Structures are given as structure tokens and as C-alpha cells.
Amino acid sequence: MTSKNNNQTLPPKTCTIERLITKPKDIEKVINGKKTATRRNGRYADVGEIMELNNHKYRVEQVYTQKLGEVTEDDAKQEGYDNLDEYKQAILSLHPGMKWVPKMEVWVHEFAPFEK
């Protein structure tokens, strides 16, 4: 079940927000408004934290856990893919030997453009 940690205490971050989105294709998707979330195996940001990509700023709106088996078509679209199968294939291609394990938990980071 997805856990949307509504103002609950989150565990310490395992990495920094600067490492949240680093691939040029993903950065382009964010800037073009096609990607509004990313899933990682650790927690990279706090709610309210600002991420900067090519001089564009984005505010982290939500951080929560989700099992891979709960990822939906809409979630895949938030990730910048046309459908869930395309998203799964992209993830598995990035991690050779990895299998899609439905019970595996990942951290979801949702973000939106930040305007002062």
C-alpha cells in the first residue's frame, strides 16, 4: 500500500537532492513538463526542498513510499513515460540484472515548478 507520509516524520535522507534527477533525458522531460515525479531506492529530498535543473527550479511537493507492484499507468506518466510497460522496461534497462519485484518499496518524490 502506498504510504503518503502526510507530515509524518520521514527517515533520514540517503542521498542529496542534487542526485535526484541527473540523466539529461530526464532533465529535459522535467523542464518540458512531462516528468513530475521520480522513484528512487532511497530518499533524496524533503518536502519543500528546491531542486534546480538547468536554471529551472522545482519544489518537492510530496515524498512517500510505494511498492513497485502499486505503480500505475498514471504513475508511469508522471515519470515521463507513455505507459507502465515502457516505464518498467526503462527502469530494468538502467539496472542490469534487476527484476521487477512487486513487493519492493521505492521512494516517490513528486515536484512542481517553483515560482517565487
N, C-alpha and C positions, 0 to 999 in steps of 0.2 A: 504494500500500500504506500502511496506517495505520502511523504511527510513534509508538510509545508511550514514547518518551524515558525509559525506566526509569533514573532517577538520572543521566542524561546531562546535560551542560551545555546549557542552553537559551540561545537568543539573548536579547538584552535585550528587556524588555517594550516594547511600542509604545504602551501606554496604562496607566491605573491600574485597580485592581480596583473602584474606586467607579463606573467606567463600564461594568463587565461586564454588569450587568443593570439597566436603567433604566426600561423600559416597565412601567407599572402592571399590565397583564395578565400579563406575565412574572413580576413580583414576586409577584403573587397565586398563580401556578402553583407557584413555588418554595416559598412559605410553606405551601401546601396539599399539598406533597409530590409534585406532578405533574411538576415540572421539576427534573431533577438534573444537567443539562449544558447548556452553551451553546456555540455555534460562532461564532467571530468571525474577521474577516480579519487580525487581529493578536493578539499575545499580551498579555493583560491581567493575568495573575496568575501567581504562583509556587505550586508545590505547598506546602501548609501555610499559605498565606496565608488570613486570615479576612475574609469578606465579610459586611457587616451590611445587612440589608434590613428596614426597619420593626421595629427592635429584636430581630430574629431573626438569629442568627449561623450562618454556614456556612463550613466548611473546604474549601479547594480540595484535592481528593484526587489528581487527575491532570491533566496538561497535555500535549497531544501534537498532532501534525498529522494531518490526514485529507483525502483528496481527496473532493470533492463526490460523485463517482461511486461512492464506497465507503460513503456514508451508507445505513444500513439502516432497515428498519421499526422495529427496536428502538432505533436511534439517534434516530429521529423521536419515539418515545415518551418517551425520556429528555429530549427538548426540550419535552415537554408537548403533543404533537400525537397525534391518533389513528392517523395513518398517514403514510407517506413523502410521498404526494402532497399532503396537507394542509400538511405542513411546507414542501415546495418552494414551494407557492403563497404561503404566508405570507412566506417569505424574498423571493421575487420581488416581492411587493406592497410590501415595505419599501424596495426598491431599484429604482425605476422605470428601465426600460431594461436592467436586468441580465438576463443569460441564465444558465441553469443549465449551467455548464461542468464536465463530469465530471472534468477534469484539474486544476481549480482547487483549491489547497490552502487549508484553513482551520485555525485553531487550536481545538481542543476543550478546554474547561475543564469537568471533572467535579467536583461538590461534594456535600457531605453536611452535615446539621445538625451544628453544633459544640456539644458539651456539655463543660463544664469538669470 
